[in-house]
Amino acid sequence: MINIKQFAELQKKSKNSFASQRQLMKKVMAGQTVLCSTCQQPLFLITPQHSATASSDNSGIRCKKGCTDIQLEFV
Ligand SMILES: [Zn+2]
């Protein structure tokens, strides 16, 4: 669960959205629970293997509802 202090830090960093997305990605990849700011559902990492049913082979971070959908570019 994200606490107020972490949230404030996150907001500070969101000045630069790219940096904050990287931060988010790091947390999710490290196994930390990060909640979607819209629906408060946990975010999870999509890898090309996970999205095998979709036509896209993009990796990303998404919530269940899809209001958070960050595309990541892994090479
Ligand atoms: Zn959401």
N, CA, C, O and the ligand as a Tripos MOL2 file, in Angstrom:
@<TRIPOS>MOLECULE
protein
  301   299    76     0     0
PROTEIN
NO_CHARGES

@<TRIPOS>ATOM
      1 N           0.8450   -1.2040    0.0000 N.3       1 MET1
      2 CA          0.0000    0.0000    0.0000 C.3       1 MET1
      3 C           0.8770    1.2500    0.0000 C.2       1 MET1
      4 O           1.9250    1.2900    0.6450 O.2       1 MET1
      5 N           0.4460    2.2300   -0.7090 N.am      2 ILE2
      6 CA          1.1980    3.4880   -0.7780 C.3       2 ILE2
      7 C           0.7470    4.3800    0.3710 C.2       2 ILE2
      8 O          -0.4500    4.5120    0.6280 O.2       2 ILE2
      9 N           1.6980    4.9880    1.0550 N.am      3 ASN3
     10 CA          1.3020    5.8770    2.1430 C.3       3 ASN3
     11 C           1.3820    7.3410    1.7150 C.2       3 ASN3
     12 O           1.8600    7.6600    0.6260 O.2       3 ASN3
     13 N           0.9110    8.2110    2.5820 N.am      4 ILE4
     14 CA          0.8170    9.6390    2.2480 C.3       4 ILE4
     15 C           2.1840   10.2190    1.8680 C.2       4 ILE4
     16 O           2.3080   10.9980    0.9230 O.2       4 ILE4
     17 N           3.1870    9.8190    2.6200 N.am      5 LYS5
     18 CA          4.5160   10.3550    2.3710 C.3       5 LYS5
     19 C           5.0240    9.9400    0.9900 C.2       5 LYS5
     20 O           5.5820   10.7450    0.2450 O.2       5 LYS5
     21 N           4.8180    8.6680    0.6730 N.am      6 GLN6
     22 CA          5.2240    8.1780   -0.6450 C.3       6 GLN6
     23 C           4.4610    8.9050   -1.7440 C.2       6 GLN6
     24 O           5.0140    9.2510   -2.7880 O.2       6 GLN6
     25 N           3.1680    9.1270   -1.4810 N.am      7 PHE7
     26 CA          2.3230    9.7850   -2.4630 C.3       7 PHE7
     27 C           2.8070   11.2030   -2.7140 C.2       7 PHE7
     28 O           2.8390   11.6560   -3.8580 O.2       7 PHE7
     29 N           3.1870   11.9100   -1.6510 N.am      8 ALA8
     30 CA          3.6860   13.2740   -1.7740 C.3       8 ALA8
     31 C           4.9860   13.2840   -2.5790 C.2       8 ALA8
     32 O           5.2110   14.1660   -3.4080 O.2       8 ALA8
     33 N           5.8190   12.3090   -2.3250 N.am      9 GLU9
     34 CA          7.0740   12.2020   -3.0670 C.3       9 GLU9
     35 C           6.8030   11.9560   -4.5410 C.2       9 GLU9
     36 O           7.4570   12.5130   -5.4220 O.2       9 GLU9
     37 N           5.8220   11.1080   -4.7760 N.am     10 LEU10
     38 CA          5.4420   10.7760   -6.1380 C.3      10 LEU10
     39 C           4.9380   12.0090   -6.8710 C.2      10 LEU10
     40 O           5.2610   12.2320   -8.0380 O.2      10 LEU10
     41 N           4.1340   12.8130   -6.1610 N.am     11 GLN11
     42 CA          3.5820   14.0210   -6.7600 C.3      11 GLN11
     43 C           4.6810   15.0240   -7.0870 C.2      11 GLN11
     44 O           4.6540   15.6800   -8.1290 O.2      11 GLN11
     45 N           5.6400   15.1300   -6.1850 N.am     12 LYS12
     46 CA          6.7650   16.0200   -6.4060 C.3      12 LYS12
     47 C           7.4810   15.6370   -7.6950 C.2      12 LYS12
     48 O           7.8740   16.4800   -8.5020 O.2      12 LYS12
     49 N           7.6300   14.3230   -7.8490 N.am     13 LYS13
     50 CA          8.3640   13.8150   -9.0070 C.3      13 LYS13
     51 C           7.5390   13.8790  -10.2860 C.2      13 LYS13
     52 O           8.0860   13.8130  -11.3870 O.2      13 LYS13
     53 N           6.2210   14.0080  -10.1420 N.am     14 SER14
     54 CA          5.3830   13.9950  -11.3330 C.3      14 SER14
     55 C           5.4870   15.2700  -12.1570 C.2      14 SER14
     56 O           4.8520   15.3920  -13.2040 O.2      14 SER14
     57 N           6.2890   16.2210  -11.6840 N.am     15 LYS15
     58 CA          6.6040   17.3860  -12.5110 C.3      15 LYS15
     59 C           7.0990   16.9050  -13.8700 C.2      15 LYS15
     60 O           6.7440   17.4340  -14.9230 O.2      15 LYS15
     61 N           7.9140   15.9050  -13.7920 N.am     16 ASN16
     62 CA          8.4110   15.2880  -15.0110 C.3      16 ASN16
     63 C           7.7200   13.9380  -15.1550 C.2      16 ASN16
     64 O           8.0800   12.9790  -14.4720 O.2      16 ASN16
     65 N           6.7390   13.8590  -16.0340 N.am     17 SER17
     66 CA          5.9160   12.6560  -16.0920 C.3      17 SER17
     67 C           6.7260   11.4510  -16.5590 C.2      17 SER17
     68 O           6.4580   10.3200  -16.1530 O.2      17 SER17
     69 N           7.6960   11.6920  -17.3950 N.am     18 PHE18
     70 CA          8.5200   10.5670  -17.8380 C.3      18 PHE18
     71 C           9.2880    9.9830  -16.6690 C.2      18 PHE18
     72 O           9.3670    8.7640  -16.5130 O.2      18 PHE18
     73 N           9.8470   10.8480  -15.8560 N.am     19 ALA19
     74 CA         10.5830   10.3990  -14.6830 C.3      19 ALA19
     75 C           9.6610    9.6660  -13.7190 C.2      19 ALA19
     76 O          10.0500    8.6620  -13.1230 O.2      19 ALA19
     77 N           8.4390   10.1680  -13.5650 N.am     20 SER20
     78 CA          7.5140    9.5340  -12.6250 C.3      20 SER20
     79 C           7.0490    8.1810  -13.1570 C.2      20 SER20
     80 O           6.8030    7.2590  -12.3790 O.2      20 SER20
     81 N           6.9280    8.0600  -14.4690 N.am     21 GLN21
     82 CA          6.5630    6.7700  -15.0440 C.3      21 GLN21
     83 C           7.6610    5.7440  -14.8360 C.2      21 GLN21
     84 O           7.4000    4.5720  -14.5680 O.2      21 GLN21
     85 N           8.8970    6.2120  -14.9660 N.am     22 ARG22
     86 CA         10.0330    5.3220  -14.7190 C.3      22 ARG22
     87 C          10.0600    4.8830  -13.2570 C.2      22 ARG22
     88 O          10.3580    3.7330  -12.9320 O.2      22 ARG22
     89 N           9.7380    5.8410  -12.3900 N.am     23 GLN23
     90 CA          9.6950    5.5680  -10.9640 C.3      23 GLN23
     91 C           8.6490    4.5060  -10.6580 C.2      23 GLN23
     92 O           8.8800    3.5680   -9.8950 O.2      23 GLN23
     93 N           7.4820    4.6910  -11.2880 N.am     24 LEU24
     94 CA          6.3680    3.7720  -11.1260 C.3      24 LEU24
     95 C           6.7660    2.3750  -11.6080 C.2      24 LEU24
     96 O           6.5010    1.3630  -10.9580 O.2      24 LEU24
     97 N           7.4060    2.3670  -12.7600 N.am     25 MET25
     98 CA          7.8380    1.1100  -13.3610 C.3      25 MET25
     99 C           8.8040    0.3680  -12.4390 C.2      25 MET25
    100 O           8.7100   -0.8450  -12.2490 O.2      25 MET25
    101 N           9.7380    1.1400  -11.8720 N.am     26 LYS26
    102 CA         10.7210    0.5460  -10.9570 C.3      26 LYS26
    103 C          10.0250   -0.1040   -9.7690 C.2      26 LYS26
    104 O          10.3630   -1.2160   -9.3660 O.2      26 LYS26
    105 N           9.0420    0.6120   -9.2120 N.am     27 LYS27
    106 CA          8.3330    0.1120   -8.0340 C.3      27 LYS27
    107 C           7.5680   -1.1590   -8.3610 C.2      27 LYS27
    108 O           7.6240   -2.1400   -7.6190 O.2      27 LYS27
    109 N           6.8580   -1.1320   -9.4740 N.am     28 VAL28
    110 CA          6.0660   -2.3100   -9.8530 C.3      28 VAL28
    111 C           6.9770   -3.4940  -10.1390 C.2      28 VAL28
    112 O           6.6920   -4.6250   -9.7460 O.2      28 VAL28
    113 N           8.0840   -3.2130  -10.8350 N.am     29 MET29
    114 CA          9.0150   -4.2930  -11.1600 C.3      29 MET29
    115 C           9.7050   -4.8380   -9.9250 C.2      29 MET29
    116 O          10.1150   -5.9990   -9.8900 O.2      29 MET29
    117 N           9.8320   -3.9910   -8.9070 N.am     30 ALA30
    118 CA         10.4450   -4.4290   -7.6570 C.3      30 ALA30
    119 C           9.4560   -5.1970   -6.7870 C.2      30 ALA30
    120 O           9.7970   -5.6560   -5.6970 O.2      30 ALA30
    121 N           8.2270   -5.3310   -7.2830 N.am     31 GLY31
    122 CA          7.2320   -6.0990   -6.5570 C.3      31 GLY31
    123 C           6.4340   -5.2860   -5.5540 C.2      31 GLY31
    124 O           5.6690   -5.8360   -4.7630 O.2      31 GLY31
    125 N           6.6170   -3.9590   -5.5930 N.am     32 GLN32
    126 CA          5.8470   -3.1130   -4.6870 C.3      32 GLN32
    127 C           4.4450   -2.8970   -5.2410 C.2      32 GLN32
    128 O           4.2410   -2.8660   -6.4550 O.2      32 GLN32
    129 N           3.4910   -2.7510   -4.3410 N.am     33 THR33
    130 CA          2.1230   -2.4910   -4.7560 C.3      33 THR33
    131 C           1.9340   -0.9990   -4.9820 C.2      33 THR33
    132 O           2.1230   -0.1910   -4.0740 O.2      33 THR33
    133 N           1.5630   -0.6520   -6.1910 N.am     34 VAL34
    134 CA          1.2770    0.7310   -6.5330 C.3      34 VAL34
    135 C          -0.1640    0.7760   -7.0140 C.2      34 VAL34
    136 O          -0.5650   -0.0020   -7.8800 O.2      34 VAL34
    137 N          -0.9350    1.6890   -6.4490 N.am     35 LEU35
    138 CA         -2.3530    1.7730   -6.8060 C.3      35 LEU35
    139 C          -2.5860    2.7970   -7.9050 C.2      35 LEU35
    140 O          -1.9280    3.8360   -7.9650 O.2      35 LEU35
    141 N          -3.5270    2.4830   -8.7630 N.am     36 CYS36
    142 CA         -3.9500    3.4170   -9.8020 C.3      36 CYS36
    143 C          -4.5260    4.6550   -9.1320 C.2      36 CYS36
    144 O          -5.3310    4.5490   -8.2070 O.2      36 CYS36
    145 N          -4.1150    5.8290   -9.5990 N.am     37 SER37
    146 CA         -4.5960    7.0740   -8.9840 C.3      37 SER37
    147 C          -6.0710    7.3120   -9.2890 C.2      37 SER37
    148 O          -6.7190    8.1200   -8.6240 O.2      37 SER37
    149 N          -6.6010    6.6210  -10.2810 N.am     38 THR38
    150 CA         -8.0020    6.8160  -10.6620 C.3      38 THR38
    151 C          -8.9250    5.8270   -9.9640 C.2      38 THR38
    152 O          -9.8950    6.2320   -9.3230 O.2      38 THR38
    153 N          -8.6320    4.5250  -10.0830 N.am     39 CYS39
    154 CA         -9.5680    3.5210   -9.5630 C.3      39 CYS39
    155 C          -9.0630    2.8290   -8.3020 C.2      39 CYS39
    156 O          -9.7730    2.0130   -7.7150 O.2      39 CYS39
    157 N          -7.8320    3.1520   -7.8810 N.am     40 GLN40
    158 CA         -7.2560    2.5780   -6.6540 C.3      40 GLN40
    159 C          -7.0780    1.0700   -6.7260 C.2      40 GLN40
    160 O          -7.0050    0.4050   -5.6930 O.2      40 GLN40
    161 N          -7.0070    0.5300   -7.9210 N.am     41 GLN41
    162 CA         -6.7010   -0.8880   -8.1020 C.3      41 GLN41
    163 C          -5.1910   -1.0260   -8.2690 C.2      41 GLN41
    164 O          -4.5360   -0.1220   -8.7890 O.2      41 GLN41
    165 N          -4.6420   -2.1520   -7.8310 N.am     42 PRO42
    166 CA         -3.1990   -2.3240   -7.9800 C.3      42 PRO42
    167 C          -2.7750   -2.3200   -9.4470 C.2      42 PRO42
    168 O          -3.4570   -2.8700  -10.3110 O.2      42 PRO42
    169 N          -1.6460   -1.6930   -9.7020 N.am     43 LEU43
    170 CA         -1.0890   -1.7060  -11.0500 C.3      43 LEU43
    171 C          -0.2800   -2.9730  -11.2310 C.2      43 LEU43
    172 O           0.3140   -3.4840  -10.2810 O.2      43 LEU43
    173 N          -0.2580   -3.4730  -12.4430 N.am     44 PHE44
    174 CA          0.5650   -4.6470  -12.7180 C.3      44 PHE44
    175 C           1.3140   -4.4790  -14.0230 C.2      44 PHE44
    176 O           0.9470   -3.6920  -14.8960 O.2      44 PHE44
    177 N           2.3710   -5.2450  -14.1140 N.am     45 LEU45
    178 CA          3.2690   -5.1620  -15.2520 C.3      45 LEU45
    179 C           2.7870   -6.0880  -16.3610 C.2      45 LEU45
    180 O           2.4680   -7.2540  -16.1250 O.2      45 LEU45
    181 N           2.7420   -5.5540  -17.5560 N.am     46 ILE46
    182 CA          2.4180   -6.3580  -18.7310 C.3      46 ILE46
    183 C           3.7220   -6.6340  -19.4800 C.2      46 ILE46
    184 O           4.4850   -5.7130  -19.7710 O.2      46 ILE46
    185 N           3.9620   -7.8660  -19.7790 N.am     47 THR47
    186 CA          5.1110   -8.1880  -20.6180 C.3      47 THR47
    187 C           4.5650   -8.7700  -21.9210 C.2      47 THR47
    188 O           3.3990   -9.1600  -21.9800 O.2      47 THR47
    189 N           5.3770   -8.8320  -22.9440 N.am     48 PRO48
    190 CA          4.8830   -9.4050  -24.2040 C.3      48 PRO48
    191 C           4.2860  -10.8000  -24.0270 C.2      48 PRO48
    192 O           3.3410  -11.1520  -24.7320 O.2      48 PRO48
    193 N           4.8120  -11.5930  -23.1080 N.am     49 GLN49
    194 CA          4.2540  -12.9170  -22.8540 C.3      49 GLN49
    195 C           2.8390  -12.8270  -22.3050 C.2      49 GLN49
    196 O           1.9520  -13.5870  -22.6940 O.2      49 GLN49
    197 N           2.6490  -11.8800  -21.3920 N.am     50 HIS50
    198 CA          1.3390  -11.7130  -20.7740 C.3      50 HIS50
    199 C           0.2900  -11.2500  -21.7700 C.2      50 HIS50
    200 O          -0.8810  -11.6170  -21.6750 O.2      50 HIS50
    201 N           0.7250  -10.4380  -22.7260 N.am     51 SER51
    202 CA         -0.2300   -9.8810  -23.6730 C.3      51 SER51
    203 C          -0.2810  -10.6970  -24.9660 C.2      51 SER51
    204 O          -0.5770  -10.1710  -26.0390 O.2      51 SER51
    205 N           0.0110  -11.9760  -24.8430 N.am     52 ALA52
    206 CA          0.0470  -12.8460  -26.0190 C.3      52 ALA52
    207 C          -1.2910  -12.8890  -26.7460 C.2      52 ALA52
    208 O          -1.3370  -13.0930  -27.9590 O.2      52 ALA52
    209 N          -2.3860  -12.6940  -26.0000 N.am     53 THR53
    210 CA         -3.7050  -12.7430  -26.6190 C.3      53 THR53
    211 C          -4.0070  -11.4550  -27.3870 C.2      53 THR53
    212 O          -4.8270  -11.4440  -28.3050 O.2      53 THR53
    213 N          -3.3410  -10.3830  -27.0020 N.am     54 ALA54
    214 CA         -3.5450   -9.1110  -27.7020 C.3      54 ALA54
    215 C          -2.6290   -9.0330  -28.9160 C.2      54 ALA54
    216 O          -1.6260   -9.7420  -29.0040 O.2      54 ALA54
    217 N          -2.9870   -8.1750  -29.8310 N.am     55 SER55
    218 CA         -2.1670   -8.0400  -31.0360 C.3      55 SER55
    219 C          -0.8800   -7.2710  -30.7290 C.2      55 SER55
    220 O           0.1340   -7.4250  -31.4090 O.2      55 SER55
    221 N          -0.9510   -6.4420  -29.6890 N.am     56 SER56
    222 CA          0.2040   -5.6240  -29.3280 C.3      56 SER56
    223 C           1.2490   -6.4450  -28.5940 C.2      56 SER56
    224 O           0.9210   -7.2980  -27.7690 O.2      56 SER56
    225 N           2.4970   -6.1820  -28.8980 N.am     57 ASP57
    226 CA          3.5630   -6.8470  -28.1330 C.3      57 ASP57
    227 C           4.2630   -5.8340  -27.2420 C.2      57 ASP57
    228 O           5.3950   -6.0520  -26.8100 O.2      57 ASP57
    229 N           3.5910   -4.7360  -26.9730 N.am     58 ASN58
    230 CA          4.1560   -3.7170  -26.0970 C.3      58 ASN58
    231 C           4.1220   -4.1700  -24.6520 C.2      58 ASN58
    232 O           3.2100   -4.8790  -24.2270 O.2      58 ASN58
    233 N           5.1200   -3.7560  -23.9100 N.am     59 SER59
    234 CA          5.1020   -3.9290  -22.4720 C.3      59 SER59
    235 C           4.5410   -2.6750  -21.8500 C.2      59 SER59
    236 O           4.5630   -1.5990  -22.4480 O.2      59 SER59
    237 N           4.0460   -2.8240  -20.6600 N.am     60 GLY60
    238 CA          3.5160   -1.6420  -20.0160 C.3      60 GLY60
    239 C           3.0440   -1.9270  -18.6150 C.2      60 GLY60
    240 O           3.1240   -3.0510  -18.1170 O.2      60 GLY60
    241 N           2.5460   -0.8690  -17.9880 N.am     61 ILE61
    242 CA          1.9610   -0.9800  -16.6630 C.3      61 ILE61
    243 C           0.5100   -0.5700  -16.7760 C.2      61 ILE61
    244 O           0.1860    0.4920  -17.3070 O.2      61 ILE61
    245 N          -0.3560   -1.4230  -16.2710 N.am     62 ARG62
    246 CA         -1.7890   -1.1670  -16.3960 C.3      62 ARG62
    247 C          -2.4890   -1.4870  -15.0880 C.2      62 ARG62
    248 O          -1.9670   -2.2260  -14.2530 O.2      62 ARG62
    249 N          -3.6720   -0.9240  -14.9210 N.am     63 CYS63
    250 CA         -4.5540   -1.3610  -13.8630 C.3      63 CYS63
    251 C          -5.6400   -2.2150  -14.5160 C.2      63 CYS63
    252 O          -5.7640   -2.2580  -15.7400 O.2      63 CYS63
    253 N          -6.4170   -2.8880  -13.6820 N.am     64 LYS64
    254 CA         -7.4510   -3.7930  -14.1760 C.3      64 LYS64
    255 C          -8.4110   -3.0990  -15.1290 C.2      64 LYS64
    256 O          -8.7830   -3.6420  -16.1690 O.2      64 LYS64
    257 N          -8.8070   -1.8810  -14.7510 N.am     65 LYS65
    258 CA         -9.8110   -1.1580  -15.5370 C.3      65 LYS65
    259 C          -9.2320   -0.5030  -16.7810 C.2      65 LYS65
    260 O          -9.9540   -0.2070  -17.7320 O.2      65 LYS65
    261 N          -7.9310   -0.2810  -16.7650 N.am     66 GLY66
    262 CA         -7.2960    0.3000  -17.9450 C.3      66 GLY66
    263 C          -7.2080    1.8140  -17.9180 C.2      66 GLY66
    264 O          -6.8100    2.4160  -18.9160 O.2      66 GLY66
    265 N          -7.5670    2.4540  -16.8050 N.am     67 CYS67
    266 CA         -7.4420    3.9190  -16.7460 C.3      67 CYS67
    267 C          -5.9780    4.3310  -16.6470 C.2      67 CYS67
    268 O          -5.5950    5.4160  -17.0840 O.2      67 CYS67
    269 N          -5.1600    3.4470  -16.0650 N.am     68 THR68
    270 CA         -3.7180    3.6440  -16.1410 C.3      68 THR68
    271 C          -3.1800    2.6630  -17.1660 C.2      68 THR68
    272 O          -3.3600    1.4520  -17.0300 O.2      68 THR68
    273 N          -2.5330    3.1740  -18.1730 N.am     69 ASP69
    274 CA         -2.0000    2.3180  -19.2280 C.3      69 ASP69
    275 C          -0.7320    2.9760  -19.7500 C.2      69 ASP69
    276 O          -0.7550    3.7750  -20.6860 O.2      69 ASP69
    277 N           0.3740    2.6130  -19.1130 N.am     70 ILE70
    278 CA          1.6450    3.2290  -19.4710 C.3      70 ILE70
    279 C           2.4080    2.2730  -20.3870 C.2      70 ILE70
    280 O           2.6980    1.1310  -20.0290 O.2      70 ILE70
    281 N           2.7120    2.7630  -21.5450 N.am     71 GLN71
    282 CA          3.4730    1.9350  -22.4780 C.3      71 GLN71
    283 C           4.9610    2.0570  -22.1410 C.2      71 GLN71
    284 O           5.4850    3.1490  -21.9180 O.2      71 GLN71
    285 N           5.6100    0.9100  -22.1130 N.am     72 LEU72
    286 CA          7.0410    0.9080  -21.8600 C.3      72 LEU72
    287 C           7.7550    0.3830  -23.0970 C.2      72 LEU72
    288 O           7.2350   -0.4510  -23.8390 O.2      72 LEU72
    289 N           8.9280    0.8830  -23.2870 N.am     73 GLU73
    290 CA          9.7020    0.4210  -24.4400 C.3      73 GLU73
    291 C          10.9160   -0.3440  -23.9580 C.2      73 GLU73
    292 O          11.9610    0.2320  -23.6560 O.2      73 GLU73
    293 N          10.7550   -1.6520  -23.8920 N.am     74 PHE74
    294 CA         11.8830   -2.5120  -23.5610 C.3      74 PHE74
    295 C          12.5720   -2.9260  -24.8540 C.2      74 PHE74
    296 O          11.9150   -3.1690  -25.8660 O.2      74 PHE74
    297 N          13.8430   -3.0020  -24.8150 N.am     75 VAL75
    298 CA         14.5640   -3.4810  -26.0010 C.3      75 VAL75
    299 C          15.3050   -4.7500  -25.6080 C.2      75 VAL75
    300 O          15.9900   -5.3480  -26.4380 O.2      75 VAL75
    301 ZN         -7.2810    2.4280  -12.8280 Zn       76 ZN76
@<TRIPOS>BOND
     1     1     2 1
     2     2     3 1
     3     3     4 2
     4     3     5 am
     5     5     6 1
     6     6     7 1
     7     7     8 2
     8     7     9 am
     9     9    10 1
    10    10    11 1
    11    11    12 2
    12    11    13 am
    13    13    14 1
    14    14    15 1
    15    15    16 2
    16    15    17 am
    17    17    18 1
    18    18    19 1
    19    19    20 2
    20    19    21 am
    21    21    22 1
    22    22    23 1
    23    23    24 2
    24    23    25 am
    25    25    26 1
    26    26    27 1
    27    27    28 2
    28    27    29 am
    29    29    30 1
    30    30    31 1
    31    31    32 2
    32    31    33 am
    33    33    34 1
    34    34    35 1
    35    35    36 2
    36    35    37 am
    37    37    38 1
    38    38    39 1
    39    39    40 2
    40    39    41 am
    41    41    42 1
    42    42    43 1
    43    43    44 2
    44    43    45 am
    45    45    46 1
    46    46    47 1
    47    47    48 2
    48    47    49 am
    49    49    50 1
    50    50    51 1
    51    51    52 2
    52    51    53 am
    53    53    54 1
    54    54    55 1
    55    55    56 2
    56    55    57 am
    57    57    58 1
    58    58    59 1
    59    59    60 2
    60    59    61 am
    61    61    62 1
    62    62    63 1
    63    63    64 2
    64    63    65 am
    65    65    66 1
    66    66    67 1
    67    67    68 2
    68    67    69 am
    69    69    70 1
    70    70    71 1
    71    71    72 2
    72    71    73 am
    73    73    74 1
    74    74    75 1
    75    75    76 2
    76    75    77 am
    77    77    78 1
    78    78    79 1
    79    79    80 2
    80    79    81 am
    81    81    82 1
    82    82    83 1
    83    83    84 2
    84    83    85 am
    85    85    86 1
    86    86    87 1
    87    87    88 2
    88    87    89 am
    89    89    90 1
    90    90    91 1
    91    91    92 2
    92    91    93 am
    93    93    94 1
    94    94    95 1
    95    95    96 2
    96    95    97 am
    97    97    98 1
    98    98    99 1
    99    99   100 2
   100    99   101 am
   101   101   102 1
   102   102   103 1
   103   103   104 2
   104   103   105 am
   105   105   106 1
   106   106   107 1
   107   107   108 2
   108   107   109 am
   109   109   110 1
   110   110   111 1
   111   111   112 2
   112   111   113 am
   113   113   114 1
   114   114   115 1
   115   115   116 2
   116   115   117 am
   117   117   118 1
   118   118   119 1
   119   119   120 2
   120   119   121 am
   121   121   122 1
   122   122   123 1
   123   123   124 2
   124   123   125 am
   125   125   126 1
   126   126   127 1
   127   127   128 2
   128   127   129 am
   129   129   130 1
   130   130   131 1
   131   131   132 2
   132   131   133 am
   133   133   134 1
   134   134   135 1
   135   135   136 2
   136   135   137 am
   137   137   138 1
   138   138   139 1
   139   139   140 2
   140   139   141 am
   141   141   142 1
   142   142   143 1
   143   143   144 2
   144   143   145 am
   145   145   146 1
   146   146   147 1
   147   147   148 2
   148   147   149 am
   149   149   150 1
   150   150   151 1
   151   151   152 2
   152   151   153 am
   153   153   154 1
   154   154   155 1
   155   155   156 2
   156   155   157 am
   157   157   158 1
   158   158   159 1
   159   159   160 2
   160   159   161 am
   161   161   162 1
   162   162   163 1
   163   163   164 2
   164   163   165 am
   165   165   166 1
   166   166   167 1
   167   167   168 2
   168   167   169 am
   169   169   170 1
   170   170   171 1
   171   171   172 2
   172   171   173 am
   173   173   174 1
   174   174   175 1
   175   175   176 2
   176   175   177 am
   177   177   178 1
   178   178   179 1
   179   179   180 2
   180   179   181 am
   181   181   182 1
   182   182   183 1
   183   183   184 2
   184   183   185 am
   185   185   186 1
   186   186   187 1
   187   187   188 2
   188   187   189 am
   189   189   190 1
   190   190   191 1
   191   191   192 2
   192   191   193 am
   193   193   194 1
   194   194   195 1
   195   195   196 2
   196   195   197 am
   197   197   198 1
   198   198   199 1
   199   199   200 2
   200   199   201 am
   201   201   202 1
   202   202   203 1
   203   203   204 2
   204   203   205 am
   205   205   206 1
   206   206   207 1
   207   207   208 2
   208   207   209 am
   209   209   210 1
   210   210   211 1
   211   211   212 2
   212   211   213 am
   213   213   214 1
   214   214   215 1
   215   215   216 2
   216   215   217 am
   217   217   218 1
   218   218   219 1
   219   219   220 2
   220   219   221 am
   221   221   222 1
   222   222   223 1
   223   223   224 2
   224   223   225 am
   225   225   226 1
   226   226   227 1
   227   227   228 2
   228   227   229 am
   229   229   230 1
   230   230   231 1
   231   231   232 2
   232   231   233 am
   233   233   234 1
   234   234   235 1
   235   235   236 2
   236   235   237 am
   237   237   238 1
   238   238   239 1
   239   239   240 2
   240   239   241 am
   241   241   242 1
   242   242   243 1
   243   243   244 2
   244   243   245 am
   245   245   246 1
   246   246   247 1
   247   247   248 2
   248   247   249 am
   249   249   250 1
   250   250   251 1
   251   251   252 2
   252   251   253 am
   253   253   254 1
   254   254   255 1
   255   255   256 2
   256   255   257 am
   257   257   258 1
   258   258   259 1
   259   259   260 2
   260   259   261 am
   261   261   262 1
   262   262   263 1
   263   263   264 2
   264   263   265 am
   265   265   266 1
   266   266   267 1
   267   267   268 2
   268   267   269 am
   269   269   270 1
   270   270   271 1
   271   271   272 2
   272   271   273 am
   273   273   274 1
   274   274   275 1
   275   275   276 2
   276   275   277 am
   277   277   278 1
   278   278   279 1
   279   279   280 2
   280   279   281 am
   281   281   282 1
   282   282   283 1
   283   283   284 2
   284   283   285 am
   285   285   286 1
   286   286   287 1
   287   287   288 2
   288   287   289 am
   289   289   290 1
   290   290   291 1
   291   291   292 2
   292   291   293 am
   293   293   294 1
   294   294   295 1
   295   295   296 2
   296   295   297 am
   297   297   298 1
   298   298   299 1
   299   299   300 2
@<TRIPOS>SUBSTRUCTURE
     1 MET1         2 RESIDUE 1 A MET
     2 ILE2         6 RESIDUE 1 A ILE
     3 ASN3        10 RESIDUE 1 A ASN
     4 ILE4        14 RESIDUE 1 A ILE
     5 LYS5        18 RESIDUE 1 A LYS
     6 GLN6        22 RESIDUE 1 A GLN
     7 PHE7        26 RESIDUE 1 A PHE
     8 ALA8        30 RESIDUE 1 A ALA
     9 GLU9        34 RESIDUE 1 A GLU
    10 LEU10       38 RESIDUE 1 A LEU
    11 GLN11       42 RESIDUE 1 A GLN
    12 LYS12       46 RESIDUE 1 A LYS
    13 LYS13       50 RESIDUE 1 A LYS
    14 SER14       54 RESIDUE 1 A SER
    15 LYS15       58 RESIDUE 1 A LYS
    16 ASN16       62 RESIDUE 1 A ASN
    17 SER17       66 RESIDUE 1 A SER
    18 PHE18       70 RESIDUE 1 A PHE
    19 ALA19       74 RESIDUE 1 A ALA
    20 SER20       78 RESIDUE 1 A SER
    21 GLN21       82 RESIDUE 1 A GLN
    22 ARG22       86 RESIDUE 1 A ARG
    23 GLN23       90 RESIDUE 1 A GLN
    24 LEU24       94 RESIDUE 1 A LEU
    25 MET25       98 RESIDUE 1 A MET
    26 LYS26      102 RESIDUE 1 A LYS
    27 LYS27      106 RESIDUE 1 A LYS
    28 VAL28      110 RESIDUE 1 A VAL
    29 MET29      114 RESIDUE 1 A MET
    30 ALA30      118 RESIDUE 1 A ALA
    31 GLY31      122 RESIDUE 1 A GLY
    32 GLN32      126 RESIDUE 1 A GLN
    33 THR33      130 RESIDUE 1 A THR
    34 VAL34      134 RESIDUE 1 A VAL
    35 LEU35      138 RESIDUE 1 A LEU
    36 CYS36      142 RESIDUE 1 A CYS
    37 SER37      146 RESIDUE 1 A SER
    38 THR38      150 RESIDUE 1 A THR
    39 CYS39      154 RESIDUE 1 A CYS
    40 GLN40      158 RESIDUE 1 A GLN
    41 GLN41      162 RESIDUE 1 A GLN
    42 PRO42      166 RESIDUE 1 A PRO
    43 LEU43      170 RESIDUE 1 A LEU
    44 PHE44      174 RESIDUE 1 A PHE
    45 LEU45      178 RESIDUE 1 A LEU
    46 ILE46      182 RESIDUE 1 A ILE
    47 THR47      186 RESIDUE 1 A THR
    48 PRO48      190 RESIDUE 1 A PRO
    49 GLN49      194 RESIDUE 1 A GLN
    50 HIS50      198 RESIDUE 1 A HIS
    51 SER51      202 RESIDUE 1 A SER
    52 ALA52      206 RESIDUE 1 A ALA
    53 THR53      210 RESIDUE 1 A THR
    54 ALA54      214 RESIDUE 1 A ALA
    55 SER55      218 RESIDUE 1 A SER
    56 SER56      222 RESIDUE 1 A SER
    57 ASP57      226 RESIDUE 1 A ASP
    58 ASN58      230 RESIDUE 1 A ASN
    59 SER59      234 RESIDUE 1 A SER
    60 GLY60      238 RESIDUE 1 A GLY
    61 ILE61      242 RESIDUE 1 A ILE
    62 ARG62      246 RESIDUE 1 A ARG
    63 CYS63      250 RESIDUE 1 A CYS
    64 LYS64      254 RESIDUE 1 A LYS
    65 LYS65      258 RESIDUE 1 A LYS
    66 GLY66      262 RESIDUE 1 A GLY
    67 CYS67      266 RESIDUE 1 A CYS
    68 THR68      270 RESIDUE 1 A THR
    69 ASP69      274 RESIDUE 1 A ASP
    70 ILE70      278 RESIDUE 1 A ILE
    71 GLN71      282 RESIDUE 1 A GLN
    72 LEU72      286 RESIDUE 1 A LEU
    73 GLU73      290 RESIDUE 1 A GLU
    74 PHE74      294 RESIDUE 1 A PHE
    75 VAL75      298 RESIDUE 1 A VAL
    76 ZN76       301 GROUP 0 **** ****
